[in-house]
Amino acid sequence: MSTRRTILIASACAMLAAGAAFAQNAASNGGMMQMMHHFQPPSPETMQRLLDGRIAMIKTSLQLTPDQEKLWPAVEQAMRDNATVRARAMADHAAAMSQDAGQAQPPAKPDPVAQLEKMSKMASEHAAAAQKLADALKPLYATFSDAQKAVAMLVLEPHGGPGHGGHHGHMMRG
């Protein structure tokens, strides 16, 4: 068995164990739904600090040359725009969850056409932000050394790095 596969299996087992522990804890503390309704998302200020930190980590990790530094502002702006799209989608989702939680009666059955339209709009916004990021990154990436490309695979991979399996990676989150 390859090392990568072993790490992947071990990571999956760890995630399952953590999920089971979380679910058990949630069940013993009044249930998962109650915890979901009491979840407080981070403040915009906290999210901004986290985004700034992620961008600084990526830039520092890449150890850009002076010529590469000239290409960085477009990449950073695209990352920030991408994060804005994601934050807006998360805020819309949180508002919908809050509205549903505040109703005395269960929410009416959702309109599947309206849901598809909403999903399509969000997917289009995410795709446009991802394309802008790819367009900004392309000229910078073309100048990377082999060492920078190796680091880029870890900090810029759309799925969180080789073998990660996450839905959104570092760059896609901002």
Stockholm file with secondary structure:
# STOCKHOLM 1.0

chainA/1-174         MSTRRTILIASACAMLAAGAAFAQNAASNGGMMQMMHHFQPPSPETMQRLLDGRIAMIKTSLQLTPDQEKLWPAVEQAMRDNATVRARAMADHAAAMSQDAGQAQPPAKPDPVAQLEKMSKMASEHAAAAQKLADALKPLYATFSDAQKAVAMLVLEPHGGPGHGGHHGHMMRG
#=GR chainA/1-174 SS CCHHHHHHHHHHHHHHHHHHHHHHHHHHTTCHHHHHHHCCCCCHHHHHHHHHHHHHHHHHHHTCCHHHHTTHHHHHHHHHHHHHHHHHHHHHHHHHHHHHHTCSSCCCCCCHHHHHHHHHHHHHHHHHHHHHHHHHHHHHHTTCCHHHHHHHHHHTCTTSSTTCCCSSCHHHHC
#=GC SS_cons         CCHHHHHHHHHHHHHHHHHHHHHHHHHHTTCHHHHHHHCCCCCHHHHHHHHHHHHHHHHHHHTCCHHHHTTHHHHHHHHHHHHHHHHHHHHHHHHHHHHHHTCSSCCCCCCHHHHHHHHHHHHHHHHHHHHHHHHHHHHHHTTCCHHHHHHHHHHTCTTSSTTCCCSSCHHHHC
//
